Amino acid sequence: MKIKLLFLLLFIFFFSCARESPESQPRPFTVSAIEVEKRDIFLFTHFTGVVRAKEEVKIYPRVEGKIYQKLVRKADIVDKGQLLFTVDRDVVGYRFEKARVESPIAGRVSMIYVDTGENVRPDIPLALVQNDSVVRVRIWAGER
């Protein structure tokens, strides 16, 4: 058994010390040169993202009640301080003046969340006004 093991080790030793094959030596390679040119590089790619107005405001009423008048529609352009809605505070036994809901910024009405006659509270948004003269674009770019 010991002789077989010794013979096997000698066999591995002698054949592992063989000469290098011609394939393991470095091969010569050709180098070519070209003249450098100054050019523009055009690369087009597509991204997925979100475009949002730099300035946007959700409009909330200051009082609880019902929408008495809706004076704007989606996509209307409004000025700062322009009247958008009036809210009727329907408290039994009291007479209140209609509450005014005005736009705090100039821009475009991009969403209206309520209709005339709906009950509203100060935590329910009425509309979204965006000033889209300046926008922010957020994109998701991969490694490429």
VEXZAKE-121914 format. One record per atom (N, C-alpha, C, O, CB): x, y, z. Coordinates in pm, whole numbers, plus 50000, padded with zeros to 5 digits. Each point is the difference from the previous one (the first is absolute). Last residue first. Glycine has a CB too. Example, Ala and Ser with C-alpha at 12.3 -4.5 7.8 and 13.67 -1.06 7.14 Angstrom:
2
512854977550708/500825011950006/499235010950073/500515011150017/500674982649768/499114949150208/499115011950000/500905012050000/501044999850066/497074988550059/
This chain:
144
473695522948342/500465003449866/500055015049984/500375004949894/498684974050016/499135000450482/501465001049997/500515005049866/501005007249994/499114974550171/494925032549938/500754988050034/501505002349989/500455011349983/497644974949937/497735049150194/501014996249901/500744987750051/500394999350116/499885024849804/495055007350154/500694988650056/500944994949893/499564995149896/498514998850259/499695057649944/500104988049917/500734989150077/500735002650095/499275011349694/497265037050258/500724989650075/499994987449914/498944995049963/500435015050265/499805046349711/499894986849940/500844990550084/501195002350020/498435007249747/497755041750275/501094991350043/499754986349940/498884995049999/501485018050217/498005040449635/499704986350041/501274993150046/501115004049965/496974995049875/499455052450054/501264993250028/499644986150051/499204998650093/502045023349961/495235002549807/500975007549921/501424994650022/500855001049912/497675019550101/497004965550182/500864991449919/500955007849908/500474994749900/497734988350108/498675018950456/500655009949915/501034992349918/501094996950048/498565022650119/495634962550081/501434998649970/500465011749913/499345003849904/500494971150112/495895005450335/500435010649909/501514998849983/500734999150098/497355016449971/497404953850114/501465000849991/500345010449895/499574998949885/500734976750185/495125014550277/500615000749867/501525000050013/500555001650109/497455011149803/499034978550464/499025003949901/500574999549858/499334995549907/499585018950264/502204958150326/500465009149895/498895002749899/499214991149967/503145000550063/497264996550506/499674994549868/500475009849893/499565011549999/498434975950095/502135020150389/501014989949966/499724993349864/500684990449964/499655005850281/496805038349964/501335005649978/501094989749965/501095003849957/498245014050200/495654971749697/500595003550130/501405005649972/500514998949889/498164982950235/496275007849588/501455001050011/500385003850142/499225005650076/500965001149682/495454973849893/500455004350133/501525000050004/500644990849950/497255000050156/499125016849435/500704990250085/500375006250134/500335011850008/500574976749788/497015035649830/499094992750088/500674989850090/499364994950092/498945008549736/504065010349716/499045008550070/499054991250083/499494990049952/500655027549865/504524960050092/498965006049916/499095008750087/500044999250122/500054981249716/505455000050190/498645000850051/499065006149897/500445006249903/500464996150329/503954991649712/499624988050074/498544999950044/499514989650044/502835009250032/501195021349522/498915004550087/499434987650065/499594990649931/499875030149925/505444994649868/499044990250053/498945007350082/500285009750070/501514972249936/501475042949754/500284986949938/499084989050052/499854989749933/502515017450041/498115049249953/499264990350081/500204986349934/499524997749890/498745019750188/505295024249890/498974992749929/499344990150095/500684993550079/500575009049703/501275046050351/500344987749930/498814994049928/499085007249960/502674988750209/500025040050264/499525000649862/500434987149931/501104995050023/499045030549971/498854977050546/501015002149896/499325001849865/498844996249982/502854990250148/495765006650270/501165006850058/501135002749899/500915007750028/498504981350187/494975007349737/501254993649961/501185007550061/500095012249984/498864979749800/496015005150444/500775006749894/501284992449972/500464992050081/498585030149987/495784975850178/501214991849984/500735005549879/499514999249887/499424979950217/496985039050268/500715000949872/501224990950003/500734999550099/498475024349867/495744976350298/501475000250016/500654999649862/499594992449912/500254995950313/495215032349920/500664989149928/501525001450014/500555010849980/497514987649855/498805020050554/500375004249865/500724988149934/500664992250069/499525032749999/496254965550321/501395003749974/500145005049857/499254996049910/501564987150259/495315005750236/500175004649863/501435004949983/500405009950060/497164996549922/499564957250366/500955010949979/500055003649852/499774991649913/501605000950286/495914971349979/499775010950094/500955011749983/499815010250066/499354973150089/502464970149670/498605002950027/499895011350103/500664999750104/498714976349843/504605016549696/499774997850142/498575004550030/499645011549973/502854991750086/500794991649509/498604996650029/499834996250147/499914988250034/499795004249729/503665035949890/500064993650132/498584997750047/499315009350041/502925001650015/499974994049442/498865004050083/500114992450132/499904987750003/498625016949794/505235010949810/499514989450088/498915005650088/500175010350065/502074978149933/500445021949497/499385005650120/499394988450077/499434990749942/500095031849945/504814982649732/498804993750054/499395009150106/500685008550057/500254968449897/502715039349780/499814987049936/498684993550040/499294994549916/503185002750078/500155054749973/498984991950067/499774987149921/499705000449881/499205020650214/505825007849912/498744998349927/499074990650076/500444990050055/500755014049726/503495008550333/498905006850067/498674998649929/499005005350049/502665010450037/502454977049613/500144999550145/498885008250063/499775011549960/502754985650023/496384982349544/500955009650057/500084998050151/499134993850061/500365022849755/499244946649766/499525008750108/501125009250047/501194997049985/497154985450087/499814981949501/501145007650052/499455009950102/499055007349972/502304990149810/496584952650061/499865014550001/501285006450056/500644994550090/496845003449937/501604953849945/500825006349894/499805015049991/500615006349913/499274972449963/496294995550375/501324994549978/500625006549876/499335001949899/499994976150208/497135052150129/500004986349946/501434995449984/500935008050007/496884995949872/499255035350445/501074996249906/499794985749951/499284992150061/502335023750055/495595006450216/500205010549900/501094996849898/500255008049910/498985008050260/497004962950197/501304995749945/500245008949879/499344998549897/500434977050184/496895027850386/500355003249862/501364994349966/500935000450081/497705020549930/499344965950392/498875007849949/500225003449852/499094998749919/500505010850312/502114951050129/500455008249889/498775006949940/499094993549948/502904991050003/498065002450569/499734994449867/500545009449894/500005012250018/497944976050067/504085005450436/498725003749939/499814992949868/500564989249977/499565033050134/503934995450280/499204988349963/498695004849938/499445010150042/501604976050144/503815041649798/498824997050081/499324987349950/500274995249890/499425029350158/504164994349746/500325003450139/498864996250094/500174999550122/501275019349797/500174956649597/499135010450058/500425002750144/500604991650066/497485001349783/505424991449757/499104994850104/499085011150047/500405011749998/501334971450075/501935002749496/499155010250059/499034993350097/499294990749962/500925024049831/504974974250004/498654994550017/499215010550077/500475005550099/500344970149900/503635032949681/499325001650128/498664992849994/499245001549905/501905020750135/504154986349699/498644994549995/499405000350140/500694998250100/499924987049703/504115027149878/499125005950100/498604994149983/499375001849895/502005019850111/502044962649721/500845003950113/499155005550114/500334998450117/501555006649725/496274957649817/500175014550007/500855003450122/499884993750105/497895010249779/502804948849868/499155006950098/500295014949994/501125004349973/498804975350177/500984968949597/500125014449981/499015006650095/498804997449996/501925000249758/501934951850211/498845007750043/500315014849978/501065004850040/498264977550133/502644968949581/500095009050114/498705007150027/498954996549947/503455006450004/500994962649709/498685000750061/500105008950122/500954998950078/498414977949837/503735021449609/499894998250144/498545000450040/499175006249933/503105004150102/501284982249502/498695003250055/499994997150149/500584990150045/498315004949733/505115019949836/499464989350082/498675004750057/499725012050003/502604979250054/502095021849577/498625002050040/499564988150082/500324988549969/499205025349826/505205012450024/499464988050062/498585003250046/499795009350078/502524982649995/502185029249628/498565000550022/499544986750054/500224989549939/499495027349876/505025014650133/499474986650021/498525001550032/499625007350092/502624983649992/501575040349629/498974999250103/499524985650010/499914992949899/499385031050061/505774989549881/498634998449953/499065000450120/500414997550114/500364988949686/504785016950020/499105006050097/498604999349940/499735005949895/502095009550199/502584951149823/499095010049945/499145005650112/499654992950094/500334995549681/505024982150137/498925004250089/499195011049933/500565009349941/500814984650263/501464965149553/500105014050036/498765004050082/498884996049968/502495008849822/500714945050221/499225008549912/500135014450048/500375002550114/498004978749834/504324966550095/499685013450050/499175007349896/500154998049880/501975002750259/499414945050030/499785009549891/499595013450062/499455000250110/499894981349727/503104967350292/499525012850047/499835009149880/500905001349917/500254995850308/499214946149884/500205011349911/499385012550061/498894999550053/501124985149746/502214969550447/498775005949949/500335012549921/501055006150019/497634984650175/503614958850026/500175013849952/498665005249947/499184992349950/503265003349993/497824967650454/499985001049854/500255014549960/499565009150070/498844971349912/503114989150475/499265011449944/500135000649848/501074997949943/499305014550270/499804940050046/500885011549980/499215011549937/499074997649922/502944987050052/496124971750106/500045008050122/500935012049987/499995008750088/499524970750041/499914987149524/498775007850016/500055009150123/499305010150003/499464971549883/504704986049999/500095012449923/498765008850015/500085012149978/501384975949860/499954980250566/499534997949864/500095013149924/499965010750062/498494970850012/504765001950341/498865008449965/499604997349857/500854998149913/499875019650251/501604942550112/500315013049942/498725007849972/498914994549991/503184996049907/497774973750501/500244999949855/500315014249954/499755009750070/498734970449899/500444997650479/501165008649975/500335000349852/501185000949965/499704994150264/495714976949958/499585013850028/501135009849973/499755012049992/498654979550179/502184961049790/499195005249890/499475014350026/499575006749906/499794969850043/503335000550379/500755000549875/499175006149887/500535007649919/500764972350154/496665013350359/501105009750008/500705001549865/500255011249956/500054983050286/496334972849814/499415013549995/501115010449998/499895009949928/498064982050195/503414963649931/499405001549868/499445014249983/500215006349897/499244969050099/502135011650426/501125002249907/499465002549859/500525008649928/500984976850213/495365003050187/500555013350027/501155003349906/500115011349952/499214986450288/498824958949740/499035009849952/500535014250020/499855008449911/498274975650141/504364980150126/500074999849854/499065010649940/500365006849904/500234968550103/499245018050456/501275006249963/500145000949849/500425010349947/500614981150264/495294985149957/499855014250030/501265007749960/499905010849943/498534983550245/501634959249780/499105005449899/499835015150019/499965007649903/498844970250085/503634998850331/500765000649874/499125006049891/500475008049919/500924971750148/496785011650355/500905011450008/500765001749870/500325011149960/499894985550287/497024965949790/499185011950000/500875012550000/499735009549926/498474978050194/
